[in-house]
Amino acid sequence: MILEVRDLTKIFGGLKAIEEISFKVKRGIILSIIGPNGAGKTTLFNCLTGVLPSTKGHVLFEDEDITQRRPYEITEKGIARTFQNIRVFNSMTVLENVMIGQHSRSREGLLTAVLGTKKFQREEDEIRSKALEYLEFTGIQDYAATLAENLPYGDQKRLEIARALATEPELLLLDEPAAGMNPQETMALMELIKKIREWGKTVIIIEHDMKVVMGISDWIIVLDHGVKIAEGTPNEIQNNPYVIEAYLGKEEVDLLS
């Protein structure tokens, strides 16, 4: 198992956003976390990545307890994420955005950067080269010199994924990667996520588009009102009465299609 979550709970005032959620994630799979709006999905992601401190419970990554680690420490351990709302650096080029991800693995310190030593320059060349490889992997290499704000929406999503991959994670968390995409962009995204899995990475996604979820997931976890109500294969989830009830009147048709 690459990740284990034990009784994870987050309370805001008197409101339990997530309550005693437990699950395990096998290495090299695509796991989807689904549920109606307000189910606690993004709160769960925020607790897994240190954006929010959990109230109770534990998160183990590769058998190490990372529950109270800060976000940058969790990134260093090998977990990266994207956010529901795009967070690219608009005034920087696409290549520079991805180089920022690579800089999290930089061996050189501030002094060598200020002095511009040969050692620093060599590492910068390596970082640039690797960043270009991630742009090619995600299919946006032709935009390397383009300002991020000028990218089409779907490619901005790809840029976020490229930057996350540039931190060299073993576990990648994607928060609603298909949100706002047209059908063609969505299909291309599904292929990219499967390609990331084939590359040996483990992927966890939050997604509302059930065609995406059912089309790429190896395993699915369902949340409702902050509680895990089901987990299983896509086929098992499609036919789970508790899941159907949770989605009734909202996304039942999409879920069962």
N, C-alpha and C positions, 0 to 999 in steps of 0.2 A: 504494500500500500504506500502511495506517495503522500496521502493526506488522510488524517483522521480527525474528526470533529466530535467532541464529547460534551453533551449537555450544554451547548452554547446558548446563552441567554443574554439579551440586551433589554434593559428597562430604561425608558425615558420618563422620569417622574413616576407616575403610577401605571404607565402604559408599557406592557410587555410587547416590544416590537418583534422579537423572536424568543421562543421559550423552549429550552432544553432540547435543542436540535442536535442529533447525533447521526453521523454517517461516515463511511469510509470510501476513499477514491482509489481505484486501481491505477497503476502507472500505465500511461499510453492509451487512455480512452478519452472519448468525448462525453462529458457528463453535462446534462442540461438541468437547470433549476427553473421550474415554472410555477405559476400560481397567479390568481387574480391580482389586480392592483391592490397594494396595501398588504400583501401577504408576508412581506419582510425580506424579500429577495435581495434588494440592494443593501439593506442593513446587514444581512448575513455577509455579503461581499466585503462591506466596510469593516466588519469585525475580523474577517479572515486576513485582511491586508493591513490591519493596524490603523486604518483611518478613524475607526471608533474603538474605544476600549470596551471589551465585553464586560457585562456585569457578573457573569458566572460561566464556568465551563472552561474547556481547554481546546486548543488547536495544535495538532502535532503535524509537522512537516518533515518527512523522512525521519520519523521517530524522535524528532526534537521538538520540545514544547516552545512554540513561538507566540503564545497567547498575548503576552504583554510587550512584545517587540514593537518598535516604531516602524513606520512604513519603509524608510530607507534600509533598515536592518532586514526587513522581510524581503525586500528586493534583492539585497545582497545574498540572502539565503537561496534565492532561486524562484521567487514568485513574482509575476508581473501582472498588471491588469490594465484594462481600458475602462473608460467611464461612459455612462449613459449619454451624457452631453459631451460633444467633441471638445477636447482640450489640447489642440495643437497650438504651437507658437506661431501666430499668424504672420508676424513680421520677419520670420526666419524662413530660409529655403527649406524645401522638403528634405534635402540631404542633411542640413544642419539640425533639423528636428530629430532625425534618426541618430546622428552623431551624439546627441545629448544622451540617448539611451545607452550608447556604447561607453560614454564617459563614466557611467556608474561602475564600470569595470576597469577604469583607468588605474595604472600603477604609479603614475607620476603625481607629485604633489603641486601645491600652488606655487612654490618657489621656482621649480623648474619651468612652470608655465610662464611665470613673469619674466624669467631670464631667457626663455626661448632656447634652451639647450638643445644640442643635437639629439640627445636621448628623448627629450620631449617631442621634437619634430618627427622622429622616427615613429613614436607611438601615435602621434596625430595622423601620420600617413596610414598606419595600420587601422586606426579607427575609421578613417574616411573610406578605406578599401572595404572594410567589413560592413559599414553602413550602406555602401553601394550594393553589396551582396543582398542585404535585407530588402532594399528597394526592388531589386530584381526578383527576389523570392515572392514578394507581395504584388508584383506586376506594375509598379509605378516608377520604374527606373527612368522613364522618359521625362518625368517631372522633377528630376533631381535639383535643377537650378531654379525651379519655380517657387515663388513665395507660397507658403502653405495656405494663405487666405484665398489664393486664386485657384485652388484645386476644386474640382467638382465634389459634391457632397460625398458620394460613394468612395472617392479616392481619399478624401480626408479620413474616412473610417479606416481605409487600408493603411494610411500613414500612421494612425494611432497604433495599429497592430504591428507595423514594422518597427516603430519606436519601442514598443513593449518587448518585441522579440530581440531587439538590439541589447537589452539588458541581460540576454542569455539565460532566460528562465528555464526551469524544468516543468513548471506549472504556469499556465496562462489563463487568466480569468477575463472573460469578455462580457461586459454589461450591455445587453441589448444591441449587439453589433449590427443587426439587420434593420433597426429602427429608422424609418424615413427613406429606406431604399426602394427603388422600383424593382419589378420582378427580375429583370435582367441582372441588375446589380446584386440582388439577393442570391441568385443562382451562382454567380461568380464568387460571392462570399462563402457560400457553402463549400465550394470546391477548394477555396483557400484554407478553410478550417480543417477539412479532411486532409489536405496537404500538410498542414502543421502536425496533425496526428501521425501521419506517415513519416514525418521527420523525427518522430520519437518523443514528441512533447505530449504532455497531458493538458487537456483543455476543459475548463468549466465555463459554461455560458448561462447567462440569464437571457431568456428570449420569450417574446409574446407570439411570434409567428410560429404557429404549430407545424406548418409545412417544413420550416427549417428544423425545428426540434425533432420531428419524427423522421426527417430525412437524413440526419447526420449523427444522432445520439446513439451511444452504446448503452447508456443508462440514464434514467430520469428520476429526479427527486421533485416532489410536489409539495409546496407550502400553501397553507391557508390560515389567515389570521395569526401568522407567526409560528405556526406549528407544522411539523412535517406530518402529512396525512398519508403519503404513499411514496414508494420508490420501486423501480423495476425497469424492465425493458420497455421500449416503445409500445410493443404489442400489449404487454401487461397493463401499462398506464392507460392506453386507449380504452381498455375494457374494465377499468377499475371503477366500481360504483361510487366510491367516495370522491374520486377525481371528477367524474361526470357531474356529481351533485355540486361540487365546488365551482364548476364552470357553468352550471345551468343558467341560461339566460344571458350568458356573457360570450363564451367562446366554444360552446358545445359543438356546433357544426364544424368549426375548424379543427377542433380536437379529434373528432371522430372521422374526419375525411381522409 
